[in-house]
Amino acid sequence: MFKEGDYILIVYGDKRFLKRLSKGFSLNVKDAVLKFEDVVGKEEGSKVGDFYLFRPTVEEIILYGFKRKTQIIYPKDAFYIAYTLGLDKSKRVLEFGTGSGALTTVLSLLGGEVWTFEASENFYKLALSNWEAFGLCKEVKHFNMDFMQAELEEEFFDAAFVDVREPWHYLEKLHKVLKKGARCGFLLPTTNQVSTLLKNLQGLFSDVTVLEILHRYYKTNPDRLRPEDRMVAHTGYLIFCRKIT
């Protein structure tokens, strides 16, 4: 049952709200009101008036709960990244370009040991704040420094993901810290950045793929089933490759 301090996903029609249940809590939507005493003690899936009460998934926490100062890696990309990198609990994963910590959250849930580096102090503190708020990434090794400054063993990581503006500057060091044949991924927003990266990957990485993931929802009226008027289309280009020797 829901208790004080819990995070709750509240669904009202096509609207979703992620709220923490605390005394004095109140949510007003149009003429409907949901209060603290309406929620405490209710079971997941309960209906109160026109509100439905659920426990949020990791995807919903990232989309509706994480604070951000720049575009996050959306769950539609993040879970695919983890899958393509071949993560499991035996894998040690490198990430640099932590940002708001959204991808780190997914990597930590699906992978083993996660090391993440963020050069910006503002972004670093934001990621820590997001994780602390939702009790996430407790085992992640996080560093407020540029990856180039890190002293790391060679062939230390099983996989890596990079989300920085000019990743080609980091490729030689990245190559050194990855194990032989390890998978590596990148996120870039523009085609000219992708072209520059592809040129610089030669001789260090192979088995290269480039893709983007489009995500379209449908209206759930069974009598008028059709796509939503808007969709999350291009969020970034994903580039994957493997280390060669």
FENKAFEN-V924242 format. One record per residue. SS is DSSP state (helix for helix, strand for strand, loop for the rest). D_LAST is the distance of its C-alpha to the last C-alpha in Angstrom with 1 decimal. Layout:
ss->SS d_last->D_LAST
ss->SS d_last->D_LAST
This chain:
ss->loop d_last->54.6
ss->loop d_last->53.8
ss->loop d_last->54.7
ss->loop d_last->54.9
ss->loop d_last->51.5
ss->loop d_last->49.7
ss->strand d_last->47.7
ss->strand d_last->49.1
ss->strand d_last->48.1
ss->strand d_last->51.4
ss->strand d_last->51.7
ss->strand d_last->54.7
ss->loop d_last->54.7
ss->loop d_last->51.5
ss->strand d_last->51.0
ss->strand d_last->48.8
ss->strand d_last->49.3
ss->strand d_last->47.3
ss->strand d_last->49.8
ss->strand d_last->50.2
ss->loop d_last->53.5
ss->loop d_last->55.7
ss->loop d_last->59.4
ss->loop d_last->60.8
ss->loop d_last->58.1
ss->strand d_last->59.3
ss->strand d_last->57.7
ss->strand d_last->59.9
ss->strand d_last->58.9
ss->loop d_last->61.7
ss->loop d_last->64.7
ss->strand d_last->62.9
ss->strand d_last->62.3
ss->strand d_last->60.2
ss->strand d_last->61.1
ss->helix d_last->59.8
ss->helix d_last->62.5
ss->helix d_last->61.7
ss->helix d_last->58.2
ss->loop d_last->58.5
ss->loop d_last->58.9
ss->loop d_last->57.9
ss->loop d_last->55.3
ss->loop d_last->52.1
ss->loop d_last->53.0
ss->loop d_last->56.5
ss->strand d_last->58.4
ss->strand d_last->60.6
ss->loop d_last->62.6
ss->loop d_last->60.1
ss->strand d_last->57.1
ss->strand d_last->54.6
ss->strand d_last->52.9
ss->strand d_last->49.4
ss->loop d_last->46.7
ss->loop d_last->43.7
ss->loop d_last->40.3
ss->helix d_last->37.1
ss->helix d_last->36.9
ss->helix d_last->40.5
ss->helix d_last->40.0
ss->helix d_last->37.2
ss->helix d_last->39.2
ss->helix d_last->42.6
ss->helix d_last->42.3
ss->loop d_last->39.4
ss->loop d_last->40.4
ss->loop d_last->38.2
ss->loop d_last->38.2
ss->loop d_last->35.7
ss->loop d_last->34.4
ss->loop d_last->32.9
ss->loop d_last->30.1
ss->loop d_last->32.5
ss->helix d_last->32.5
ss->helix d_last->32.0
ss->helix d_last->28.6
ss->helix d_last->27.9
ss->helix d_last->28.4
ss->helix d_last->26.3
ss->helix d_last->23.4
ss->helix d_last->23.7
ss->helix d_last->23.9
ss->helix d_last->20.9
ss->loop d_last->18.7
ss->loop d_last->19.9
ss->loop d_last->21.8
ss->loop d_last->24.1
ss->loop d_last->25.7
ss->loop d_last->23.0
ss->loop d_last->20.4
ss->strand d_last->20.0
ss->strand d_last->19.7
ss->strand d_last->19.2
ss->strand d_last->21.5
ss->strand d_last->22.5
ss->loop d_last->25.5
ss->loop d_last->27.8
ss->loop d_last->30.8
ss->loop d_last->33.6
ss->loop d_last->31.5
ss->helix d_last->31.8
ss->helix d_last->28.2
ss->helix d_last->27.9
ss->helix d_last->30.9
ss->helix d_last->29.3
ss->helix d_last->26.0
ss->helix d_last->28.2
ss->helix d_last->30.3
ss->helix d_last->27.6
ss->loop d_last->24.8
ss->loop d_last->25.0
ss->strand d_last->24.5
ss->strand d_last->24.2
ss->strand d_last->23.5
ss->strand d_last->24.7
ss->strand d_last->25.2
ss->loop d_last->27.9
ss->loop d_last->28.9
ss->loop d_last->32.3
ss->helix d_last->35.0
ss->helix d_last->37.0
ss->helix d_last->34.3
ss->helix d_last->33.3
ss->helix d_last->37.0
ss->helix d_last->37.4
ss->helix d_last->34.6
ss->helix d_last->36.1
ss->helix d_last->39.5
ss->helix d_last->38.4
ss->helix d_last->36.9
ss->helix d_last->39.9
ss->helix d_last->42.3
ss->helix d_last->41.0
ss->loop d_last->39.8
ss->loop d_last->36.1
ss->loop d_last->32.8
ss->loop d_last->34.6
ss->loop d_last->31.5
ss->loop d_last->29.1
ss->strand d_last->27.8
ss->strand d_last->28.7
ss->strand d_last->28.5
ss->loop d_last->30.4
ss->loop d_last->27.9
ss->loop d_last->25.3
ss->helix d_last->21.8
ss->helix d_last->21.0
ss->helix d_last->23.8
ss->loop d_last->22.4
ss->loop d_last->21.4
ss->loop d_last->18.8
ss->loop d_last->16.9
ss->loop d_last->13.1
ss->loop d_last->11.5
ss->loop d_last->15.1
ss->strand d_last->15.3
ss->strand d_last->15.0
ss->strand d_last->15.5
ss->strand d_last->16.7
ss->strand d_last->19.2
ss->strand d_last->20.2
ss->loop d_last->23.7
ss->loop d_last->24.3
ss->loop d_last->25.8
ss->loop d_last->23.1
ss->helix d_last->19.7
ss->helix d_last->17.8
ss->helix d_last->19.0
ss->helix d_last->17.0
ss->helix d_last->13.5
ss->helix d_last->12.0
ss->helix d_last->13.7
ss->helix d_last->12.9
ss->helix d_last->9.2
ss->helix d_last->10.1
ss->helix d_last->12.5
ss->strand d_last->10.9
ss->strand d_last->10.0
ss->strand d_last->7.0
ss->strand d_last->8.1
ss->strand d_last->10.8
ss->strand d_last->13.2
ss->strand d_last->14.4
ss->strand d_last->17.6
ss->strand d_last->19.8
ss->strand d_last->23.5
ss->strand d_last->25.1
ss->loop d_last->28.7
ss->loop d_last->28.8
ss->helix d_last->27.4
ss->helix d_last->27.0
ss->helix d_last->24.7
ss->helix d_last->22.6
ss->helix d_last->22.5
ss->helix d_last->21.3
ss->helix d_last->18.5
ss->helix d_last->17.3
ss->helix d_last->17.3
ss->helix d_last->15.3
ss->helix d_last->12.6
ss->loop d_last->11.6
ss->loop d_last->8.4
ss->loop d_last->7.1
ss->strand d_last->8.4
ss->strand d_last->9.9
ss->strand d_last->12.9
ss->strand d_last->15.0
ss->strand d_last->18.7
ss->strand d_last->21.6
ss->strand d_last->24.9
ss->loop d_last->27.9
ss->loop d_last->30.3
ss->loop d_last->34.0
ss->strand d_last->36.5
ss->loop d_last->40.1
ss->loop d_last->42.9
ss->strand d_last->46.1
ss->strand d_last->49.7
ss->loop d_last->50.8
ss->loop d_last->54.4
ss->loop d_last->54.8
ss->loop d_last->57.5
ss->loop d_last->55.5
ss->loop d_last->51.8
ss->strand d_last->49.8
ss->strand d_last->46.8
ss->loop d_last->47.2
ss->loop d_last->48.1
ss->loop d_last->45.0
ss->loop d_last->41.4
ss->strand d_last->38.2
ss->loop d_last->36.3
ss->loop d_last->33.6
ss->loop d_last->32.2
ss->loop d_last->28.8
ss->strand d_last->25.8
ss->strand d_last->23.0
ss->strand d_last->19.5
ss->strand d_last->16.8
ss->strand d_last->13.1
ss->strand d_last->10.1
ss->strand d_last->6.9
ss->loop d_last->3.8
ss->loop d_last->0.0
